[in-house]
Amino acid sequence: MPADDPAEVLRALRAALTGDGPAVLPRAPAAVSAAEAVASNSAVRRALPAPDRVAQNIALVIETSGSTGVPKRVALSTDALLASAAASAGALAGRAGKQISGQGQWLLCLPGHYVAGSNVLVRSIAAGTEPVVMPHGHFDPVVFRDTALAMTGDERYVSLVPVQLARLVDAAVADTSLLGILRRFDGILVGGQSLRPELRERAVELGLNVTRTYGSSETGGGCVYDGMPIGPVRARAVDGALELAGPVLAEGYLGDPERTAATFHEADGIRWYRTGDLGTVADDGRVTVLGRADNVIISGGEKVLLDAVERCVRELDGMADAVVVAADSVEWGQVPVVVVAGRAAPELADIREHVVSALGRAAAPARIVTVERMPLLVSGKPDRVSLRGMVVLDQDGERSGPSSAS
């Protein structure tokens, strides 16, 4: 099924959720699939044939290769999708400072083959409303504004990724009509990537009802709102690794029982999903995500979380889009390297001083690498696989390093 036809996906999802139709597998348009394959040095997306059949309780299958290029087909049941929609509505109710149900009309700005896009359609079905669909193509705040004008619901919601929110916030400063439309939304969910605190603060200062979400296809989309699990969702940290539980969890991965068994497991009668993220869960249930467990290096015998280094670097002026990756080092094993695109970066010594003060000397970046353009996946996330290939071996392993960009 083509993902560039939201009306068809909506029709099929409605039938799947009522049991009147088969499971839905939204597919990326051919051009998008090819671009993702090139970005991840993989041809996995179109190499996967459509499954002949799935279990009767499966309503939606989300196919994703992620940033590693390893294909996954996440199978979501009707119960999980509706539990996710109900939990989201309950969490949104009252968050805008007024009495709302959390169910209303949605604006679709994301592709249907992403779980966040499919969720907009599922939540519309659950709410009994018709979503308004933004035209395909480059995300344009003016097009967003004009499309949102067609919304008629008393309650209005939208799901965005951070880069979309950033463009809207920048445009809304000068466009009062866009600002008014954005303020009209009872909930603006932002997920898919880490939401920078400064961007969130700018949005809140403009009077926008922003909710930061955390989740994945395996959890039926966002299931942690502003750090708190929603509805019946539970979170825990096991040896520093985050796990989630609740009726929103996927059944597993189609055709991959080994990965399913490794990712989903039971403990004390509760089924848990291993997120692959590092983090903490406070006594009140608040979740703090520290970064990917597979994005940790050992530098000079010390563990360094590259996501934490990246967050620290991005606090500096002009470094909001910097990316930190690992480079091999003869002396230290591996070291962090900062990658920036098409701009003059601060002095390396200043970056190192800032990082060392927050995270310690082992986390200090060894170099700055400037690229003409940051390689991105189709999802908008940095293509870290390609970036790691651009960063050459740090032969001297000198932590102090040169203070100029290279």
Phi, psi and omega in degrees: 000129180288135180279353181273012176235079184303327180296321179290319178297319179299314179299315182293320178296320179299318179292320181295321183289333178268356181084007181268000181211169181284172176298151184255131175238088178297136181245144175292146173304152185305320182295321179292318180299318179296320180295320178294321180296318178294317183298325183258013181054039185216154175244028190290329190297311181273351179282345182274116176286153178294138180293145180290319181204157176227172179300151186298332183277354181280128179251332185216138175237123179255121180259127181213144176257347180063191182280348182266347181084003179274120187288143175221143171236106185271122183262118182248130181278164175301316181299319181294318181295316180289327175295321178296316180297318180293319180295320179296314180299318179296322181288326181283334183301122177083354183290337182274010178081016176213168182283108178226162183270340186085355176244132181189206181269138182249148172256123182266115180241000185239152181298147181291343179274000169265147183298326180294325177290315178298325180298322177302319180290317179297317180293327175295317178298315181297326181274349182072032181239163178260122179288151172260132188253126176282136181302150178292160177122187180303134182291117184238121180304327179293317177295320176302312181301312184292325179290318181296337178297338181279354181286139182237355185293150177293324175246136186228137184221156177208147174249133182226162166260160186306322182294326176292316178300319181299317179294321179292318180296316179300316183288326184292338179300323182257343184251097184293331179291320176295319180299318179297321179292318179297321178292339181285343180285131178282342177204127174242101181275133182232119181206196180090328178213169177294134178266115182297135182305320182294326177291318178299317180298318178299318180295317180294320178298332177278357178088024182268143181271074185270135174235122179277128184244154177221133179169191182203178176302324182292343178250019181067026183097200183300128179226005174231117183251123181049041175089352183248129175302141183259151178054228182274007182292139177238153179226149174207161176244126179244111184053040178084358180257133183281138174228147181233149179221159177143171183291354180278351186291145176294161176287333182145203182249127180298132175069014183220071183295329181293315178293322178301313181294328181282334186263325180247133181210162179251142175215122181055039176080006180245134179271125184242151176249123176280112188286336186084004179254150172267147180178187179227157175231117183285171181300330180273005178094357183291131183260132173240120180266125182264332180150177181288138178294334180270010179245039178245136176242162172252115182240112182062031179086359180248141176286134178231122178272110185296328177298322178292320177298317180298315178300320181295315180297321183290349176287341182281150180301133177079005184244022185297335182252012180295150178235140179246126178232172181265146171230143177292145179226132180300319185273316190260353184094290173215154179221153175286143175229134180268131177245128177234157183244123167056031178209160175284129181265161173299166176298140180303322181300322179291320179296314181299317180300317180295316182291316181299320181296332183263324190236351181100165188294327182296336182274354184297127177299141181275329184208167168243130177244127180256127177245155181295319181214136181288123177291132183235149167283166180299332179291349183096352179282149176301139177276090186290333177297314178294321181296319179297328177289338180277340184268116185276167179303131176277089190298318184276342178063020184283117181293328182289320172057173174287154183264006180252155178289150178234000000 
